[in-house]
Amino acid sequence: MKGLKASAAAGLIALWGGAAAAACGAEAGACEIDQGSYHIVLPEAAEEGTPVVMFLHGYGGSGSQVLRNKALVEGLTGRGYAVVAPEGRKRDGTGPQNWGFGPFDEGRDEGAFFASVLTDASQRFGTSSAQTVLAGFSAGAFMVHYLACRDPAAFAAYAPVSGAFWRPQPEACEGPVRLLQVHGWRDEVVPLEGRILGGGRWEQGDVFAALETWREANGCASHAPGRAWSEDDQLRRRWDCGPGATIELVLFDGGHSVPKGWAGLMADWFEAEPAVR
């Protein structure tokens, strides 16, 4: 595997669908760092500087569960991306795994953890620390929004699926940011308009309100999209607000899920515009 660091080559343990599951050290499984652990799958022809999609699992999920989504993994590795799937944390050491964002921001500094994961993966497997996308589903998507808001330069681009902010949402975000928001039109778990949970204690935010915040962060001259179109049964809107300041909304006819073909959609979007960091 041309260009892979020796440590990575020694850790290749399995091939499926043109992808290579990478081990850490002599043992197969998760890579351990100080703040937690992560899983990684490399493309078959991985080289030094392989781009990375870090995909965050949903509430109660796991990084290993992300890797069992073969459509997602093979779709990304087939395009030459390494897939990195960190493990969330259990609040107070118990309960389902989740991420620290918004009203649940306590304990581990998730931004620092993700940065450490990127650094560790680069050192072990030769992956890029610049050509990086932070993606996630549901609770993972919430985390994507909050990290992008706080530190847009942490990743080259952000691709949340079925999640935005919680209310009260941030009054303002840092920018610029490249963001691809994908959401199911019939999502009832995280509706486009949000919903109230926990007897009124928490409220999921409105996706369209989040997009307004992002337009303001990007300094967009108009709230109206520069382009609106339909493609492959999807409704799409795009705001081009300057270098590294692109927002795209994709609505698909489905519920709370990662839609079929998301990997190719995301890769096409990311590769269409050079990253600005």
Secondary structure, DSSP 8 states (H G I E B T S, - for coil): -TT--HHHHHTEEEEETTEEEE-BTTB-S-EEETTEEEEEEEETT--TTEEEEEEE--TT--HHHHHT-HHHHHHHHTTT-EEEEE--EEGGG-SSEE---GGG--SS-HHHHHHHHHHHHHHHH-EEEEEEEEEEETHHHHHHHHHHHH-GGGSSEEEEES---EES--S-------EEEEEETT-SSS-TT--EEGGGTEEE--HHHHHHHHHHHTT-S-SS-SEEEEETTEEEEEEE-STT-EEEEEEESSSSS--TTHHHHHHHHHHTS----
